[in-house]
Amino acid sequence: MQSQTLTQLHQLKLGGMAAALQTQLEQVGTYEGLPFIERLGLLLDQENLQREQRKQQRLIRQARFKLNACVQDIDYQHPRNLKKSQMAQLAQGDWINRSQNLLLTGPCGSGKTYLACALGHNACMQGYSVRYYRLSRLLLELTQTKADGTYHKKLQQLAKTQLLIIDDWGLEVLKPAQRNDLMEIMDDRHGDTSTVVISQLPTDQWYATIGDNTLADAILDRLMHNAHRLLLKGESMRKIMSDLTQDEHLG
């Protein structure tokens, strides 16, 4: 009877309940005194926990983060204009629930991408769908979808992603078709979902990199409206955190 019940639980894809029941069967002295409803509740709790963990791992895989980062590992020791109170507030995720944006700017190597990936990972753990892109790769992917007829489907996917992280914003002046693609993305997402933009350039230089004043106004108005801002400063974190000593360098 026990074996048949475990088999049926697995067939019904209730692996969490099956594992919890196996534990109860193996530790009879621990559970035999509990009422049936309490033992059933423990089985359900384990099933819910396993399903939540699987969902979190699926969201993390789908996000395709550049870095394996989490908010608990953020370095606050080196001065770069980063406050624990800011990150703690962002980590709560209320800004994503409110469909607000985040603009992360600062010099190369200041840890912008790590912070964005950490917040993205934290959002996955809270159940939000997340996707990381470098801007050039995102625009290239959109160009390819135009060729294979999946452009509108891709735009719909981007519109539904609850947190979109766009890295390397402003490295090159956009071409006309790229400006239009970016406008489509921002217009679809405005007021419904959240976007994180990572750039080495200060926000007042973003107009020039878009390359068209009219579209720049439209894109940045949607992006900067209700946006939180983190301006990092200081020396490159890559240089500070390098494991190589002077004697270990080749040459």
trRosetta pair geometry for C-beta under 8 A, 3 or more apart (Angstrom, degrees):
i j d omega theta_ij theta_ji phi_ij phi_ji
1 4 5.8 -55 -146 36 28 111
1 5 6.4 29 155 -20 63 106
2 5 5.8 -56 -150 35 30 111
2 6 6.4 28 154 -17 65 106
2 25 6.0 102 -154 -121 137 147
3 6 5.8 -55 -149 37 31 110
3 7 6.3 33 153 -20 65 107
4 7 5.7 -54 -148 35 31 113
4 8 6.4 31 154 -19 65 106
5 8 5.8 -55 -148 36 31 110
5 9 6.5 34 153 -22 64 104
5 21 7.0 -119 122 158 116 158
6 9 5.7 -52 -150 32 32 113
6 10 6.6 29 153 -15 64 104
6 18 5.3 94 -151 -148 73 100
6 21 6.4 -161 -93 91 83 128
6 22 6.5 68 -115 -70 128 93
7 10 5.9 -58 -154 37 32 108
7 11 6.3 33 150 -20 66 108
8 11 5.4 -53 -145 37 34 114
8 12 6.2 26 157 -12 66 108
9 12 5.9 -62 -148 44 28 105
9 14 4.4 -88 -169 76 79 106
9 15 7.4 135 137 -84 96 27
9 17 5.2 -132 -155 91 129 105
9 18 3.9 163 107 -72 131 96
9 21 6.8 172 -31 19 168 143
10 13 7.5 34 -178 -81 36 27
10 14 7.3 -99 -71 55 23 64
10 15 6.3 54 -115 -90 69 71
10 18 5.4 41 -59 -72 77 164
14 17 4.2 -14 155 33 109 119
14 18 6.1 124 103 -26 77 90
14 47 5.7 -27 -160 -119 84 129
15 18 5.4 -54 -144 37 35 114
15 19 6.2 35 158 -20 68 103
15 47 7.8 134 66 -121 49 77
15 50 6.3 -126 88 136 94 158
16 19 5.9 -53 -148 35 29 108
16 20 6.3 24 155 -14 63 109
16 43 7.9 127 120 -180 81 60
16 46 4.5 179 168 128 96 79
16 47 3.5 154 82 -103 122 44
16 48 7.2 -158 117 14 163 31
16 49 6.5 155 -147 58 139 78
16 50 3.5 -165 -82 21 116 134
16 51 6.7 -79 -18 -26 144 78
17 20 5.7 -58 -146 41 31 110
17 21 6.1 33 155 -21 67 107
17 43 4.5 49 -139 177 85 100
17 44 7.0 15 -94 -78 105 38
17 46 6.4 142 -85 79 39 104
17 47 4.5 1 -45 -64 84 117
18 21 5.8 -53 -145 36 29 110
18 22 6.4 33 153 -22 63 104
19 22 5.7 -51 -150 32 31 114
19 23 6.7 34 150 -19 62 103
19 46 6.5 -140 77 155 97 136
19 50 7.5 118 32 -62 135 148
20 23 5.6 -51 -154 33 35 114
20 24 6.6 35 149 -18 65 103
20 42 6.0 -177 178 131 132 87
20 43 4.7 170 94 -116 134 58
20 45 7.8 129 -109 66 159 77
20 46 3.7 159 -59 37 133 160
20 47 7.3 -86 5 -38 133 73
21 24 5.5 -53 -150 36 36 112
21 25 6.3 36 152 -20 67 105
21 43 5.9 31 -59 -111 84 118
22 25 5.7 -55 -148 36 31 111
22 26 6.3 24 155 -15 65 109
23 26 5.9 -61 -146 40 29 106
23 27 6.0 -10 167 15 68 112
24 27 6.5 -72 -132 57 24 83
24 28 7.8 70 162 -93 57 44
24 30 7.7 -124 -130 79 56 101
24 31 4.5 -42 -145 41 90 170
24 39 6.3 85 -133 -155 152 111
24 42 7.4 124 -70 95 124 134
24 43 7.8 -49 -17 -70 140 95
25 28 7.1 2 -169 -71 31 81
27 30 4.1 0 143 20 111 123
27 31 6.3 90 98 -4 87 101
28 31 6.7 -87 -149 50 28 86
28 32 5.2 31 172 -44 74 117
29 32 6.4 -35 -113 14 22 112
31 34 5.3 -51 -164 18 62 119
31 39 5.9 88 -176 -109 114 111
31 42 7.8 -117 -124 49 121 160
34 38 4.5 -114 176 86 110 125
34 39 5.1 133 100 -54 122 89
34 42 7.9 28 136 -11 164 133
35 38 4.9 92 61 6 81 104
35 39 7.2 -153 94 -4 42 87
36 39 5.8 -61 -151 39 32 108
36 40 6.2 32 154 -19 68 108
37 40 5.6 -52 -146 38 32 113
37 41 6.3 39 151 -24 63 104
38 41 5.5 -51 -149 32 33 115
38 42 6.7 36 151 -21 63 100
39 42 5.7 -49 -153 31 35 113
39 43 6.8 38 148 -19 63 102
40 43 5.6 -52 -155 33 37 114
40 44 6.5 34 150 -16 67 105
41 44 5.7 -55 -147 38 34 110
41 45 6.2 40 153 -24 66 104
42 45 5.6 -49 -145 32 32 115
42 46 6.6 31 156 -17 63 104
43 46 6.0 -59 -154 36 29 109
43 47 6.5 29 151 -19 64 107
44 47 5.6 -53 -147 36 34 113
44 48 6.3 34 155 -17 67 105
45 48 5.9 -56 -150 38 29 110
45 49 6.3 31 152 -22 64 108
46 49 5.6 -52 -146 35 32 114
46 50 6.4 29 158 -16 65 105
47 50 6.1 -57 -148 37 29 107
47 51 6.4 27 155 -17 64 108
48 51 5.8 -58 -147 38 30 110
48 52 6.3 30 156 -19 66 107
49 52 5.9 -57 -149 36 28 110
49 53 6.4 27 154 -18 64 108
50 53 5.6 -54 -146 37 33 112
50 54 6.4 34 155 -19 66 105
51 54 5.8 -53 -148 36 32 111
51 55 6.4 34 153 -20 64 105
52 55 5.7 -53 -149 35 31 113
52 56 6.4 34 153 -20 64 105
52 127 8.0 -58 -148 -81 88 102
53 56 5.7 -52 -148 34 32 113
53 57 6.5 28 155 -15 65 106
54 57 5.9 -56 -148 39 32 108
54 58 6.3 33 153 -20 65 107
55 58 5.7 -55 -148 36 31 112
55 59 6.4 30 155 -18 65 106
55 127 6.8 11 129 -119 129 78
56 59 5.8 -55 -148 36 30 110
56 60 6.4 30 154 -19 64 106
56 124 5.8 104 -157 143 69 89
56 125 5.4 37 -140 -113 124 50
56 127 7.5 -65 -84 -79 76 53
57 60 5.6 -52 -146 35 33 113
57 61 6.4 35 154 -19 65 104
58 61 5.8 -54 -150 35 32 111
58 62 6.3 27 155 -16 65 109
59 62 5.8 -57 -144 40 30 109
59 63 6.4 40 154 -33 64 104
59 124 4.0 171 113 -147 117 96
59 127 7.3 -180 -45 -143 163 28
59 128 7.3 115 -167 83 145 42
59 129 6.1 -128 -135 -110 103 51
59 130 6.5 74 170 24 98 89
60 63 5.7 -49 -150 22 30 116
60 65 7.4 -41 -167 -3 74 117
60 121 6.4 38 -118 -130 103 77
60 124 4.8 113 -69 152 71 162
61 64 7.7 25 165 -61 40 59
62 129 7.1 -42 100 -151 136 87
62 130 7.7 128 93 65 90 62
62 131 7.1 -61 138 -88 83 82
63 120 5.8 146 -171 158 144 120
63 121 7.6 -171 79 -84 163 55
63 124 6.0 -87 -32 -70 141 131
63 129 8.0 -180 -78 -177 85 52
63 130 4.1 10 -110 94 117 96
63 131 5.7 -147 -136 -96 53 33
63 132 5.7 57 163 -6 82 93
64 131 6.8 21 37 -149 98 67
64 132 5.6 -139 88 53 74 94
65 68 6.9 122 96 -82 126 40
65 69 7.1 -136 165 26 143 89
65 117 4.5 101 -162 -143 120 107
65 120 6.0 164 -95 92 114 134
65 121 6.5 -4 -62 -62 160 93
65 132 5.0 97 -107 -3 46 151
66 113 5.9 -44 72 177 135 126
66 117 6.2 -113 51 -77 77 135
66 132 5.9 -132 -17 143 81 145
66 134 7.8 77 -72 -50 133 94
66 167 6.9 -5 -15 -13 146 165
67 113 6.0 113 -4 130 128 102
67 114 5.5 -57 91 -104 161 65
67 117 4.5 161 61 49 92 169
68 117 7.6 -78 -70 148 4 135
68 121 8.0 78 -160 -83 46 146
69 73 6.8 -136 -157 67 64 117
69 114 4.9 162 -108 -162 150 69
69 115 7.7 -101 154 -66 152 13
69 117 4.1 97 37 98 124 106
69 118 4.0 -81 134 -66 109 76
69 121 6.0 -173 82 -2 66 138
70 73 5.3 78 65 12 80 102
70 118 5.4 104 -164 -138 7 85
70 121 5.3 -91 -96 100 68 144
70 122 6.9 118 -150 -61 68 83
71 74 5.8 -20 -161 -17 47 116
71 87 6.3 163 -154 166 107 113
71 91 4.8 85 -143 -105 170 129
71 118 4.8 126 -69 162 56 111
71 119 6.8 73 -74 -79 106 52
71 121 7.6 -163 -20 74 77 103
71 122 5.0 29 -19 -64 121 135
73 118 7.3 -145 57 -113 86 126
74 82 7.6 -132 165 151 121 142
74 87 6.1 -135 71 -157 169 165
74 114 7.5 145 -112 131 77 110
74 115 6.7 59 -119 -105 119 77
74 118 6.0 90 -66 -174 102 175
75 78 6.1 22 136 20 117 97
75 111 7.3 -129 49 -112 104 158
75 237 7.2 142 62 -141 139 127
75 241 7.8 -148 -35 -77 168 125
76 82 6.3 -131 -119 100 74 106
76 84 5.8 0 -106 -65 156 94
78 234 6.6 144 146 154 97 153
78 235 7.6 -91 177 59 126 93
78 237 6.7 153 75 -107 152 85
78 240 5.7 53 -106 165 158 169
79 233 7.7 -29 138 86 83 96
79 234 5.4 169 102 -93 71 138
80 106 7.2 52 177 -157 106 150
80 110 5.6 156 -159 -165 132 97
80 111 6.7 87 115 30 167 122
80 232 4.9 4 159 -163 104 92
80 233 5.6 179 -159 64 53 53
80 234 3.9 -99 -100 29 72 136
80 237 7.3 -24 -63 -60 155 105
81 106 7.9 -173 56 -104 119 125
81 231 6.1 -36 117 95 147 73
81 232 5.7 175 61 -133 102 37
81 233 4.5 73 -8 18 123 100
81 234 7.1 -172 -2 -17 83 104
82 86 7.1 -121 -165 58 58 129
82 87 7.0 36 177 -39 97 118
82 111 7.8 -39 -51 81 153 134
82 115 7.6 -141 -125 -94 136 140
82 230 7.2 36 -109 -166 80 116
82 232 6.4 8 -56 -111 99 91
83 86 4.4 93 70 0 93 104
83 87 7.2 -175 92 -2 52 84
84 87 5.9 -62 -149 43 35 106
84 88 5.9 38 154 -24 70 109
85 88 5.7 -52 -143 36 29 114
85 89 6.4 29 157 -19 62 105
86 89 6.0 -61 -156 35 27 108
86 90 6.4 20 153 -12 65 109
86 230 6.7 128 155 -102 144 105
87 90 5.6 -56 -144 41 34 109
87 91 5.9 39 155 -26 68 107
87 115 7.6 -108 -109 -147 113 105
87 119 8.0 -128 -147 -78 81 101
88 91 5.7 -52 -144 33 28 114
88 92 7.2 41 152 -32 58 95
89 92 6.0 -44 -164 13 35 115
89 94 7.8 -59 178 36 74 111
90 93 7.9 58 163 -63 44 35
90 95 6.4 -29 -129 17 66 135
90 102 7.0 64 -134 -102 128 142
90 119 5.8 -44 141 -119 118 126
90 228 6.9 -176 -94 111 107 164
91 119 6.9 -122 -91 -117 62 76
91 122 5.3 -82 -142 178 80 161
93 96 5.0 -43 -167 32 75 115
93 97 6.3 77 136 -21 83 98
93 122 7.1 -151 -65 129 103 101
93 123 6.1 139 -114 -108 110 72
93 126 4.9 -105 -70 97 167 177
93 128 7.0 -172 -151 -23 126 135
94 97 5.4 -54 -151 38 40 115
94 98 6.2 30 152 -12 70 109
95 98 5.7 -60 -144 46 32 106
95 100 4.2 -79 -168 61 86 118
95 102 7.0 80 130 -57 148 102
95 194 6.6 96 130 -117 83 145
95 228 6.1 -38 -132 -16 155 132
96 99 7.5 37 -177 -75 34 31
96 100 7.4 -89 -69 47 25 74
96 123 5.9 124 -66 -124 167 119
96 126 8.0 130 62 87 144 140
96 128 5.6 -29 152 -101 150 160
96 162 6.3 61 179 152 112 104
96 163 5.6 -38 -127 -74 123 111
96 194 4.7 -96 -123 4 65 151
98 226 7.7 -131 131 170 109 132
99 191 5.8 52 128 179 146 24
99 192 5.7 175 -127 103 143 7
99 193 5.8 -27 -130 -39 93 5
99 194 5.7 -155 -146 -59 38 74
99 226 7.8 42 102 108 73 144
100 194 5.9 11 69 -113 40 106
100 226 4.8 -114 -122 143 88 102
100 227 6.6 161 178 -103 84 35
100 228 6.4 70 140 -16 123 93
101 194 5.8 171 -91 -157 48 71
101 195 4.8 -11 -122 61 104 77
101 196 7.1 173 -167 -80 71 37
101 197 7.2 18 175 -1 117 97
101 223 6.0 180 176 -172 176 58
101 224 7.4 -95 71 -101 138 20
101 225 7.8 82 17 67 121 54
101 226 6.7 105 19 95 83 76
101 227 4.0 -33 77 -109 100 91
101 228 7.1 -165 95 26 49 67
102 116 7.8 170 101 -112 127 88
102 119 7.4 -31 57 117 170 166
102 194 7.3 37 -3 175 89 111
102 195 7.7 -156 35 99 64 46
102 196 4.6 -10 67 -112 103 81
102 197 7.4 -180 92 26 56 62
102 227 6.6 171 -84 -165 17 83
102 228 4.9 -16 -109 66 74 98
102 229 7.6 168 -159 -83 55 28
102 230 7.0 13 -176 1 99 104
103 196 7.9 -179 -79 -156 25 52
103 197 5.3 -10 -117 62 67 101
103 199 7.6 -26 -169 24 86 108
103 203 6.1 24 169 -81 151 123
103 223 7.6 90 -77 150 109 102
103 224 7.0 10 -47 -110 141 75
103 227 5.2 51 -16 158 104 132
103 228 7.2 -174 24 89 70 48
103 229 4.8 -14 65 -111 103 75
103 230 7.2 179 89 30 55 63
104 112 4.7 141 141 -154 118 100
104 115 6.3 174 -135 83 145 123
104 116 5.8 -125 12 -63 161 107
104 196 6.4 20 -5 -177 113 96
104 197 6.9 -178 30 88 72 49
104 198 4.7 -17 74 -106 111 70
104 199 7.4 141 84 23 61 61
104 230 5.0 -4 -114 65 70 107
104 232 7.3 22 -174 -11 82 109
105 112 7.3 13 -118 -109 8 139
105 198 7.8 166 -80 -157 42 43
105 199 5.3 -19 -106 73 84 84
105 200 7.2 97 -156 -158 73 8
105 201 6.9 -74 -140 84 115 36
105 202 5.8 95 167 -109 153 43
105 203 6.4 -115 -45 -40 152 77
105 229 7.5 -14 16 -165 104 92
105 230 7.3 164 30 88 60 59
105 231 5.4 -13 72 -114 96 68
105 232 7.1 -169 96 26 44 76
106 110 4.0 -94 131 71 126 155
106 111 7.8 -15 89 50 146 66
106 112 5.5 175 48 -62 107 113
106 200 7.2 -60 85 -127 36 49
106 230 7.8 -43 -30 123 117 82
106 231 6.2 140 -71 -174 86 47
106 232 3.0 -14 -86 64 160 92
106 233 6.4 -121 -135 -58 105 32
107 110 5.1 105 63 -37 70 120
107 200 6.4 42 -138 -148 30 91
107 232 7.3 -114 28 101 65 95
107 233 7.4 60 4 -140 104 38
107 234 7.8 -150 39 66 120 43
107 236 7.0 -96 114 -78 111 74
108 200 5.6 -1 -58 -110 74 129
108 236 6.5 -12 104 -105 71 111
109 235 7.9 -42 108 150 119 51
109 236 3.0 9 112 -145 144 97
109 237 5.6 -172 161 36 77 65
109 238 4.3 -89 -140 11 112 104
109 239 6.6 49 166 -6 151 87
110 232 4.1 145 144 123 135 132
110 233 7.2 127 -134 52 141 3
110 234 6.3 121 -127 64 101 84
110 236 6.7 -86 -62 -117 52 46
110 237 6.1 98 -147 -11 21 101
111 114 4.7 -52 -164 43 77 119
111 115 5.8 80 137 -26 89 98
111 232 6.6 -165 57 -147 87 161
111 237 4.5 53 -51 -1 100 155
112 115 6.0 -60 -153 35 29 109
112 116 6.4 24 154 -16 65 109
112 167 7.9 142 114 -132 108 91
112 198 4.7 136 144 -152 121 109
112 199 7.9 -127 175 36 164 26
112 232 6.1 -144 -72 17 85 143
113 116 5.7 -56 -147 39 33 110
113 117 6.1 29 157 -16 68 108
113 167 5.7 39 -107 -126 100 132
113 198 6.0 81 -81 -172 64 165
114 117 5.9 -59 -145 40 28 107
114 118 6.1 31 154 -23 64 108
114 237 7.7 -79 13 89 143 156
115 118 5.6 -54 -147 35 29 114
115 119 6.4 25 156 -14 64 105
115 230 7.1 -118 131 110 156 160
115 232 7.9 180 -4 -61 150 136
116 119 5.9 -56 -149 39 30 107
116 120 6.2 32 151 -20 64 109
116 132 7.6 121 127 -118 112 109
116 165 5.1 127 165 -147 120 128
116 167 7.0 177 74 -82 158 97
116 196 5.1 153 -139 141 109 145
116 198 5.4 -76 -37 -64 153 126
117 120 5.3 -53 -144 39 33 116
117 121 6.2 38 154 -22 66 102
117 132 6.7 14 -100 -93 84 148
117 165 7.4 116 -78 169 54 172
118 121 5.8 -50 -147 34 29 111
118 122 6.4 31 151 -18 61 107
119 122 5.5 -53 -147 38 33 115
119 123 6.4 39 150 -24 64 102
119 196 7.0 140 84 -85 132 155
120 123 5.5 -50 -149 32 33 114
120 124 6.7 38 150 -20 63 99
120 130 4.6 139 -164 -179 93 149
120 132 6.2 32 -154 -64 174 105
120 163 6.2 -177 -120 118 78 132
120 165 5.5 -51 -74 -37 135 142
120 196 7.4 -110 -64 22 99 150
121 124 5.6 -49 -154 30 35 114
121 125 6.7 35 149 -18 64 103
121 130 8.0 -120 -64 68 27 165
122 125 5.6 -52 -153 34 35 113
122 126 6.6 27 149 -13 64 107
123 126 5.6 -62 -152 42 35 108
123 128 4.1 -54 170 59 96 126
123 130 5.2 115 89 -65 123 129
123 162 7.4 -167 170 100 127 112
123 163 5.0 4 148 8 168 159
124 127 7.7 84 -177 -45 31 10
124 128 6.6 -89 -78 64 32 71
124 130 5.4 -83 -62 16 89 127
128 162 4.3 -120 -166 90 96 139
128 163 5.4 58 140 -7 131 113
129 160 7.3 5 77 129 150 82
129 161 5.3 -118 116 -140 108 59
129 162 4.8 113 52 12 76 97
129 163 7.2 172 91 27 49 74
130 161 7.0 88 -130 -176 15 102
130 162 7.0 -52 -68 67 56 84
130 163 4.4 -17 -109 72 82 106
130 164 7.8 177 -155 -79 53 29
130 165 6.9 27 -176 -11 97 106
131 158 7.5 -100 60 -117 148 66
131 161 4.8 -50 8 -147 115 152
131 163 7.6 163 24 91 56 61
131 164 5.6 -11 63 -118 92 68
131 165 7.0 -162 95 29 45 77
132 165 4.4 -18 -111 69 69 119
132 167 7.0 25 -174 -16 92 115
133 137 5.6 -148 -165 80 87 103
133 138 3.9 71 158 -62 146 108
133 141 7.8 -100 -134 17 130 137
133 164 7.3 -12 17 -173 109 90
133 165 6.9 157 27 86 60 65
133 166 5.7 -14 73 -111 94 62
133 167 6.9 -168 98 22 43 82
134 137 4.5 78 62 10 89 108
134 138 7.0 -163 84 -11 42 87
134 166 7.8 81 -155 -165 17 56
134 167 4.9 -51 -104 74 60 99
134 168 4.8 19 -154 29 92 126
135 138 5.6 -56 -147 35 33 113
135 139 6.3 27 159 -15 68 107
135 166 5.3 59 -78 -178 83 101
135 167 6.8 -141 -19 76 75 43
135 168 5.4 -134 19 85 95 84
135 169 5.4 112 -44 -93 143 55
135 171 7.4 168 56 19 122 101
136 139 6.1 -58 -148 39 29 107
136 140 6.2 30 153 -20 64 109
136 168 6.6 -39 -4 101 96 134
136 171 7.2 -46 -44 58 114 128
136 172 7.3 65 -87 26 108 123
137 140 5.6 -54 -144 38 32 113
137 141 6.2 35 155 -22 65 106
138 141 5.8 -55 -150 34 28 111
138 142 6.6 28 152 -18 63 105
138 166 6.5 -45 -8 -123 157 97
139 142 5.6 -51 -149 35 34 113
139 143 6.5 39 150 -22 64 102
139 174 7.7 -156 -111 -132 157 99
139 178 4.8 15 -150 -131 137 105
139 181 6.0 128 -129 85 80 147
139 182 7.4 -25 -92 -57 105 92
140 143 5.6 -51 -152 32 34 114
140 144 6.5 33 151 -18 65 104
141 144 5.7 -53 -150 36 34 112
141 145 6.5 35 152 -22 65 104
141 154 7.1 -178 136 -155 100 148
142 145 5.6 -51 -147 33 34 112
142 146 6.9 42 151 -25 62 97
142 151 6.7 65 -166 -134 71 86
142 154 6.3 -176 -109 112 67 145
142 155 7.9 66 -127 -67 106 81
142 181 4.7 110 127 -153 158 141
143 146 5.9 -50 -161 23 34 114
143 147 7.2 30 146 -16 62 103
143 177 7.3 78 -99 125 96 132
143 181 7.9 -67 -56 -66 68 157
144 147 5.7 -55 -159 32 40 112
144 148 6.6 9 155 2 72 107
145 148 6.1 -66 -140 51 36 92
145 149 7.7 -91 174 65 61 19
145 150 4.5 -91 -154 80 93 81
145 151 4.4 137 120 -84 102 54
145 153 7.4 -142 -165 58 128 87
145 154 4.5 -58 -122 -10 171 145
146 149 8.0 41 -176 -67 24 26
146 151 4.7 44 -84 -71 59 129
150 153 4.6 -55 -169 46 77 120
150 154 5.7 85 130 -30 87 97
151 154 5.9 -60 -153 34 28 110
151 155 6.5 27 152 -18 64 105
152 155 5.5 -49 -147 35 36 114
152 156 6.5 40 152 -21 64 102
153 156 5.7 -53 -153 34 32 113
153 157 6.6 36 149 -21 64 103
154 157 5.6 -51 -150 33 35 114
154 158 6.5 33 153 -16 66 104
155 158 5.8 -54 -148 38 33 110
155 159 6.2 36 153 -24 65 107
155 184 5.8 -58 -128 145 130 123
155 185 7.0 -130 -135 -86 82 64
155 188 6.3 161 173 -43 95 163
156 159 5.6 -53 -145 34 31 114
156 160 6.4 23 158 -15 64 108
157 160 6.1 -64 -150 39 28 104
157 161 6.7 39 151 -36 63 100
158 161 5.7 -43 -151 14 35 116
158 164 6.4 44 -163 -97 83 143
158 185 5.6 -55 133 -130 144 96
158 188 6.9 87 96 85 95 140
158 189 7.3 -71 138 -60 88 113
159 185 7.7 -150 -71 -144 70 54
159 188 3.8 -83 -102 153 112 125
159 189 5.9 -147 -129 -71 59 68
159 192 7.3 19 -180 87 84 139
159 193 7.0 161 -179 6 45 139
160 193 7.5 142 -171 -66 13 146
161 164 5.1 90 100 -68 125 90
161 193 6.5 94 87 -174 54 155
162 193 5.3 -144 -139 -139 35 101
162 194 6.6 21 158 30 62 90
163 193 7.2 -148 -66 176 32 97
163 194 5.1 -12 -107 77 71 103
163 195 7.6 163 -158 -91 50 28
163 196 6.8 26 -178 -10 94 103
164 185 7.8 -143 131 178 169 118
164 189 6.7 -76 17 -114 135 155
164 193 6.9 66 -5 130 100 125
164 194 7.4 177 26 97 68 52
164 195 4.9 -19 68 -113 96 78
164 196 7.2 -168 94 28 47 68
165 195 7.7 163 -85 -163 28 56
165 196 4.5 -10 -114 64 73 112
165 198 7.2 27 -178 -14 89 112
166 169 5.8 68 123 -66 104 106
166 195 6.6 4 2 -174 109 103
166 196 6.9 173 26 87 63 58
166 197 5.2 -12 68 -111 103 66
166 198 6.9 -170 95 23 52 77
167 198 4.5 -9 -120 58 62 126
168 171 5.1 -17 174 -23 94 128
168 198 6.9 13 -21 91 35 97
168 199 7.5 75 -170 -105 13 57
169 197 5.0 15 -27 -174 158 99
169 198 6.3 145 5 72 99 45
169 199 4.0 -62 69 -77 98 105
169 201 7.5 -108 102 40 82 103
169 206 7.2 -4 143 -122 115 109
169 209 7.6 117 156 106 71 152
170 199 4.8 52 23 -143 123 122
170 200 7.2 -140 81 49 113 74
170 201 4.4 -90 120 23 154 134
170 205 6.9 86 -162 109 145 97
170 206 5.8 -92 -85 -114 127 70
170 209 4.0 -166 -135 -17 77 178
171 200 7.7 68 -84 26 77 114
171 209 7.8 83 31 -148 22 135
172 209 7.3 107 96 -158 23 98
173 208 7.4 -69 -103 144 100 69
173 209 5.6 -138 -100 -152 55 50
173 210 7.7 -19 -152 67 66 7
173 211 4.7 95 -175 -70 100 120
174 178 4.2 -138 -166 95 98 119
174 179 4.8 127 118 -62 131 78
174 182 6.8 -59 -134 -4 161 140
174 209 6.8 75 -12 147 86 68
174 210 5.5 -13 25 -147 124 42
174 211 5.3 -148 56 15 75 122
175 178 4.6 89 53 8 75 108
175 179 7.2 -138 92 -10 36 86
175 211 7.9 3 -84 61 14 161
176 179 5.8 -54 -151 30 31 112
176 180 6.7 28 154 -16 64 104
176 212 7.4 74 -112 -44 70 139
177 180 5.7 -54 -153 36 35 112
177 181 6.4 38 149 -21 66 104
178 181 5.5 -50 -147 34 35 113
178 182 6.3 35 154 -19 66 105
179 182 5.8 -56 -149 37 30 110
179 183 6.4 34 151 -22 64 106
179 210 6.0 93 -117 -177 105 85
179 211 6.5 -115 -69 61 131 102
179 212 5.6 57 -156 23 166 125
179 215 4.8 65 168 128 121 159
179 219 7.5 -109 -162 -42 78 143
180 183 5.5 -53 -149 34 32 115
180 184 6.6 37 151 -22 64 101
180 215 7.5 -80 -75 -127 50 145
181 184 5.7 -52 -154 30 33 113
181 185 6.7 31 151 -18 65 104
182 185 5.7 -52 -150 34 35 112
182 186 6.3 26 156 -12 68 109
182 210 7.5 -129 80 -130 152 101
182 215 8.0 93 75 163 105 117
182 219 5.7 20 125 -124 108 137
183 186 6.0 -59 -142 42 29 104
183 187 5.9 28 160 -20 65 112
183 215 5.7 -84 -68 -155 129 102
183 218 6.0 28 -130 105 110 122
183 219 5.5 -93 -93 -78 70 95
184 187 6.0 -60 -144 38 24 109
184 188 6.3 23 159 -18 62 110
185 188 6.1 -63 -153 36 25 108
185 189 6.2 6 160 -7 64 116
186 189 6.0 -65 -140 45 29 103
186 190 6.0 48 159 -48 66 100
186 195 7.5 -50 -112 -16 75 166
186 218 7.9 137 90 131 131 79
186 219 5.2 116 32 -143 162 69
186 222 4.4 122 157 92 109 136
186 223 5.7 -58 -135 -57 129 89
187 190 5.9 -36 -142 6 27 118
187 218 7.7 -8 -72 158 103 109
187 222 6.4 -104 -83 -96 47 167
188 192 7.6 -66 150 45 56 133
189 192 6.1 -129 -163 59 38 93
189 193 4.7 -73 -153 58 89 102
189 194 7.9 -119 174 12 115 7
189 195 5.9 76 134 -45 151 117
189 222 7.7 109 74 156 83 121
190 222 4.1 -77 -89 -157 129 109
190 225 7.5 48 -149 54 105 127
195 223 6.6 -70 79 -132 136 85
197 223 6.5 32 -26 -172 145 128
199 203 7.8 117 67 -81 139 57
199 206 7.1 -7 -172 -88 176 104
201 205 4.4 -108 177 79 118 123
201 206 6.4 148 104 -69 124 66
201 209 6.8 156 41 -29 167 140
202 205 5.5 88 65 7 73 102
202 231 7.7 23 -118 -126 87 116
203 206 5.5 -29 -160 -7 49 120
203 220 8.0 128 -175 -151 97 122
203 224 7.0 102 -168 -102 137 126
203 229 7.5 -65 -32 -125 141 128
204 207 7.5 -27 179 5 43 104
205 208 5.7 -44 -171 32 66 113
205 209 6.8 60 138 -18 79 104
206 209 5.7 -59 -152 38 43 109
206 210 6.6 44 153 -24 72 101
206 216 7.4 157 121 -157 79 106
206 220 6.1 134 104 -97 127 128
207 210 6.1 -60 -158 30 32 109
207 213 7.0 26 -175 -116 110 63
207 216 4.5 84 -141 168 70 147
207 217 7.9 32 -122 -60 106 58
207 220 6.8 -54 -81 -20 74 155
208 211 7.3 41 171 -74 38 48
210 215 6.2 -153 157 100 123 97
210 216 4.0 151 73 -95 143 93
210 219 6.2 177 -124 49 148 144
210 220 7.5 -117 -30 -37 152 106
211 216 7.5 159 42 -58 33 113
212 215 4.3 42 88 30 116 108
212 216 6.0 171 80 -21 54 89
213 216 5.5 -56 -139 37 26 115
213 217 6.4 31 160 -23 63 102
214 217 6.0 -54 -156 29 27 110
214 218 6.7 18 151 -12 61 108
215 218 5.5 -57 -148 40 37 111
215 219 5.9 34 157 -18 72 108
216 219 6.0 -55 -139 40 27 107
216 220 5.8 11 168 -4 65 116
217 220 6.5 -66 -137 46 19 98
217 221 5.9 25 163 -27 61 113
218 221 6.0 -53 -142 30 22 113
218 222 6.8 15 160 -11 57 108
219 222 6.3 -69 -162 38 27 105
219 223 6.2 14 152 -12 67 117
220 223 5.3 -58 -136 44 37 110
220 224 5.4 18 170 -7 76 115
221 224 6.7 -58 -125 45 19 95
221 225 6.1 32 166 -37 57 109
222 225 6.3 -45 -141 18 21 115
223 227 6.6 25 145 -65 60 142
224 227 4.9 -84 -151 13 40 136
235 239 6.2 -84 157 66 104 124
235 240 6.1 113 104 -50 112 109
236 239 4.2 81 80 5 105 105
236 240 6.8 -179 96 -7 57 84
237 240 5.4 -55 -143 41 39 112
237 241 5.6 19 164 -6 74 115
238 241 6.4 -65 -135 48 22 96
238 242 6.7 51 155 -59 58 88
239 242 5.9 -26 -156 -17 30 116
244 248 4.6 -140 -155 87 78 118
244 249 5.6 90 158 -68 128 74
245 248 4.8 92 50 5 73 105
245 249 7.7 -121 94 -18 42 81
246 249 6.1 -41 -160 9 36 114
